[in-house]
Amino acid sequence: METPEHHAQTQEQLIGDLRLVIENAEELLKNTDHYSSALYQNARAKLSLALEAANEELSRFEDAQLERMMAATRAANDRYRDMSGEARVLRAFH
């Protein structure tokens, strides 16, 4: 059975993996810029499109992760009846 913590950890791992793939693809594009054959340029164009889609997907993943974190924070604030920012910060360190 998958716990919410495990699910969040898995999503963080996927986001990290996607970032690494994007960085590697960007590096590959940069390092193959000087190849001018049609075969390389076609491959570079396909990689560029895939990279653009991956960046958009990464942005959606990060936005969704941020929304979940904000919702969890609001729920904790409600649960513990934190009335001030100070109360929230102090609870975070307990």
C-alpha positions in Angstrom: 0.0 0.0 0.0 1.4 3.4 -1.0 1.4 6.0 1.7 1.0 9.8 0.9 4.6 10.3 2.0 5.8 7.6 -0.4 3.7 9.0 -3.2 5.2 12.5 -2.5 8.7 11.1 -2.5 8.1 9.2 -5.7 6.8 12.4 -7.4 9.8 14.3 -6.1 12.1 11.6 -7.6 10.2 11.8 -10.9 10.6 15.6 -11.0 14.3 15.3 -10.3 14.7 12.7 -13.0 12.8 14.8 -15.5 15.0 17.8 -14.6 18.1 15.7 -15.2 16.8 14.5 -18.6 16.0 18.1 -19.6 19.5 19.3 -18.6 21.1 16.4 -20.6 19.0 17.2 -23.6 19.8 20.9 -23.4 23.5 20.0 -23.2 23.2 17.6 -26.2 21.5 20.3 -28.3 24.2 22.8 -27.3 27.0 20.4 -28.2 25.6 19.3 -31.5 24.9 22.8 -32.8 27.9 22.8 -35.2 26.6 19.7 -37.1 24.9 20.9 -40.3 23.8 17.7 -42.0 20.1 17.3 -42.6 20.1 14.1 -40.5 21.5 16.0 -37.4 19.3 19.0 -38.0 16.2 16.9 -38.2 17.2 15.0 -35.0 17.9 18.3 -33.3 14.5 19.7 -34.3 12.7 16.6 -32.9 14.8 16.8 -29.7 14.0 20.5 -29.4 10.2 19.9 -29.6 10.5 17.0 -27.1 12.5 19.3 -24.8 9.9 22.0 -25.0 7.1 19.5 -24.1 9.2 18.2 -21.2 9.8 21.7 -19.8 6.0 22.3 -20.0 5.3 19.0 -18.2 7.9 19.8 -15.6 6.3 23.1 -15.0 2.9 21.5 -14.5 4.4 18.9 -12.1 6.1 21.6 -10.1 2.9 23.8 -10.0 0.9 20.7 -8.8 3.5 19.9 -6.2 3.4 23.5 -4.9 -0.4 23.5 -4.7 -0.3 20.2 -2.7 2.3 21.7 -0.3 0.2 24.9 0.1 -3.0 22.8 0.7 -1.2 20.7 3.3 0.1 23.8 5.0 -3.4 25.3 5.1 -4.8 22.0 6.5 -2.1 21.9 9.2 -2.8 25.5 10.1 -6.5 24.8 10.4 -5.9 21.5 12.4 -3.6 23.2 14.9 -5.6 26.5 14.9 -2.5 28.5 14.2 -3.6 32.1 14.5 -0.4 33.8 13.5 2.7 33.4 11.4 4.7 33.1 14.6 2.6 30.1 15.8 3.1 28.4 12.4 6.9 28.9 12.5 7.1 27.7 16.1 5.0 24.6 15.4 7.3 23.8 12.4 10.3 23.5 14.8 8.5 21.2 17.3 
